[in-house]
Amino acid sequence: MEGPMNDAEFNQLLEAAARRPLTADEEMRLRAFLADHSSAGGRWEEEIVLTRLLHRLPDVPLSSNFTARVLLAVEREEQRRLQTPGMLRWFDWRRNVVRFAAACLFLGFTAVSYHQYRVLVRAKMAASLANVANGVDTAARAVQLQAVELWQDFESIDRLSHTQAQVDEELLAVLK
């Protein structure tokens, strides 16, 4: 560790002091850091006092069957997990509630959208039929002719559709 110490290195020294005594080089760097950063001194003292108090606590012996009890608890948890029905295990409700809710929301939105689409299509179709019905009714009122009068001009109209257009040379000459 060369150069001035930063906060990360100070934290590393705090952790090292909790596990072991500091080396002479570490203590020298710590003193230089504490001289530059007076606010860190209180934290250092607090950590050292806490570490000393923790080292004074007696070691609590583990029970002789500690490992057996841990393994038994793991085995019970595994048995409990295996005893749940396969379908529930596959579709674990605790983990998939959000997915289920999202799927229901999506299906609901799709159903409402489809229903609205069908209502719109039916409304357009009804409007179109009403327009056609109005047009047919108006045309029927306008052409209240007898059958003979209706077909009277058919031949002349039919001849117009079979004739070819003739170019009017005189009109073209005037327009140029």
C-alpha positions as CSV (number, residue, x, y, z in Angstrom):
1,M,0.0,0.0,0.0
2,E,1.7,3.1,-1.2
3,G,0.5,6.7,-1.3
4,P,-2.2,8.2,0.8
5,M,-4.9,5.9,2.2
6,N,-8.5,6.2,0.9
7,D,-11.8,5.3,2.5
8,A,-11.8,1.8,1.0
9,E,-8.4,1.0,2.4
10,F,-9.6,2.4,5.8
11,N,-12.5,0.0,5.7
12,Q,-10.2,-2.9,4.9
13,L,-8.1,-2.0,7.9
14,L,-11.2,-2.0,10.1
15,E,-12.0,-5.5,8.9
16,A,-8.4,-6.6,9.4
17,A,-8.3,-5.2,12.9
18,A,-11.5,-7.2,13.8
19,R,-9.7,-10.5,12.8
20,R,-6.1,-9.9,13.7
21,P,-3.7,-7.3,15.1
22,L,-2.5,-4.8,12.6
23,T,1.1,-4.8,11.3
24,A,3.5,-1.9,11.9
25,D,3.1,-0.6,8.4
26,E,-0.7,-0.8,8.6
27,E,-0.7,1.1,12.0
28,M,1.6,3.8,10.5
29,R,-0.7,4.3,7.5
30,L,-3.7,4.3,9.9
31,R,-2.2,7.0,12.1
32,A,-1.5,9.1,9.0
33,F,-5.1,8.7,7.7
34,L,-6.6,9.5,11.1
35,A,-4.4,12.7,11.3
36,D,-5.8,13.8,8.0
37,H,-9.4,12.7,8.7
38,S,-10.4,13.5,12.3
39,S,-14.0,12.3,11.8
40,A,-12.8,8.8,11.1
41,G,-11.1,8.6,14.5
42,G,-14.4,8.2,16.4
43,R,-15.5,5.4,14.0
44,W,-12.1,3.7,14.5
45,E,-12.4,3.8,18.3
46,E,-15.9,2.5,18.2
47,E,-15.0,-0.4,16.0
48,I,-12.0,-1.3,18.2
49,V,-14.1,-1.2,21.4
50,L,-16.8,-3.4,19.8
51,T,-14.2,-5.9,18.5
52,R,-12.6,-6.2,22.0
53,L,-16.1,-6.8,23.5
54,L,-16.9,-9.5,21.0
55,H,-13.5,-11.2,21.6
56,R,-14.3,-11.3,25.4
57,L,-17.5,-13.3,24.8
58,P,-17.2,-17.0,25.5
59,D,-17.4,-19.4,22.6
60,V,-20.7,-21.1,22.7
61,P,-20.3,-24.8,22.1
62,L,-22.4,-26.4,19.5
63,S,-24.6,-29.3,20.5
64,S,-23.2,-32.7,19.7
65,N,-25.9,-33.4,17.3
66,F,-25.9,-30.0,15.4
67,T,-25.0,-31.5,12.1
68,A,-27.6,-34.3,12.4
69,R,-30.2,-31.7,13.3
70,V,-29.4,-29.5,10.3
71,L,-29.4,-32.5,7.9
72,L,-32.8,-33.7,9.4
73,A,-34.3,-30.2,8.8
74,V,-33.1,-30.3,5.2
75,E,-34.5,-33.7,4.7
76,R,-37.9,-32.7,6.2
77,E,-38.0,-29.7,3.9
78,E,-37.2,-31.9,0.9
79,Q,-39.9,-34.4,1.9
80,R,-42.5,-31.6,2.3
81,R,-41.6,-30.3,-1.1
82,L,-41.9,-33.7,-2.7
83,Q,-45.2,-34.4,-0.9
84,T,-46.9,-31.5,-2.7
85,P,-48.9,-32.7,-5.7
86,G,-46.9,-32.7,-9.0
87,M,-49.2,-30.2,-10.7
88,L,-48.9,-27.7,-7.8
89,R,-45.2,-28.2,-7.8
90,W,-45.0,-27.6,-11.5
91,F,-47.3,-24.6,-11.3
92,D,-46.0,-23.1,-8.1
93,W,-48.7,-20.5,-7.2
94,R,-46.4,-18.5,-4.9
95,R,-44.0,-17.8,-7.8
96,N,-46.4,-17.6,-10.7
97,V,-49.1,-15.3,-9.3
98,V,-47.8,-12.4,-11.2
99,R,-47.6,-14.4,-14.5
100,F,-51.2,-15.7,-13.9
101,A,-52.5,-12.2,-13.2
102,A,-50.7,-10.8,-16.3
103,A,-52.2,-13.6,-18.5
104,C,-55.7,-12.9,-17.1
105,L,-55.3,-9.2,-17.8
106,F,-54.1,-9.9,-21.3
107,L,-57.0,-12.3,-22.0
108,G,-59.5,-9.8,-20.6
109,F,-58.1,-7.0,-22.6
110,T,-58.2,-9.1,-25.8
111,A,-61.8,-10.2,-25.2
112,V,-62.9,-6.6,-24.6
113,S,-61.0,-5.4,-27.7
114,Y,-62.6,-8.1,-29.8
115,H,-66.1,-7.3,-28.5
116,Q,-65.6,-3.6,-29.3
117,Y,-64.3,-4.4,-32.7
118,R,-67.4,-6.5,-33.4
119,V,-69.7,-3.8,-32.2
120,L,-68.0,-1.2,-34.4
121,V,-68.3,-3.5,-37.5
122,R,-72.0,-4.1,-36.8
123,A,-72.6,-0.4,-36.4
124,K,-70.9,0.3,-39.7
125,M,-72.9,-2.4,-41.4
126,A,-76.1,-1.1,-40.0
127,A,-75.3,2.4,-41.2
128,S,-74.4,1.1,-44.7
129,L,-77.7,-0.8,-44.8
130,A,-79.6,2.2,-43.7
131,N,-78.0,4.3,-46.5
132,V,-78.8,1.6,-49.1
133,A,-82.4,1.4,-47.9
134,N,-82.8,5.1,-48.1
135,G,-81.3,5.2,-51.6
136,V,-83.6,2.4,-52.8
137,D,-86.6,4.1,-51.3
138,T,-85.7,7.4,-52.9
139,A,-85.0,5.8,-56.3
140,A,-88.3,3.9,-56.1
141,R,-90.2,7.1,-55.5
142,A,-88.5,9.0,-58.3
143,V,-89.1,6.3,-60.9
144,Q,-92.7,5.6,-60.4
145,L,-93.1,4.9,-64.1
146,Q,-95.1,2.2,-65.8
147,A,-93.1,-0.6,-67.5
148,V,-93.7,0.7,-71.0
149,E,-92.4,4.2,-70.2
150,L,-89.3,2.8,-68.5
151,W,-88.2,0.8,-71.5
152,Q,-89.1,3.4,-74.1
153,D,-85.6,4.9,-74.6
154,F,-83.7,1.6,-74.1
155,E,-82.6,1.2,-77.8
156,S,-81.1,4.7,-78.1
157,I,-79.2,4.3,-74.8
158,D,-78.0,0.9,-75.9
159,R,-76.8,2.2,-79.2
160,L,-74.7,4.9,-77.4
161,S,-72.7,2.2,-75.6
162,H,-71.9,0.4,-78.9
163,T,-70.7,3.4,-80.9
164,Q,-67.2,4.6,-81.2
165,A,-66.2,8.2,-80.6
166,Q,-65.6,10.3,-83.7
167,V,-62.9,12.9,-83.7
168,D,-64.2,16.3,-84.5
169,E,-61.4,17.8,-86.7
170,E,-63.0,21.2,-87.0
171,L,-63.2,21.6,-83.2
172,L,-59.5,20.5,-82.8
173,A,-58.4,23.1,-85.4
174,V,-60.2,25.8,-83.5
175,L,-58.8,24.8,-80.2
176,K,-55.2,24.9,-81.5
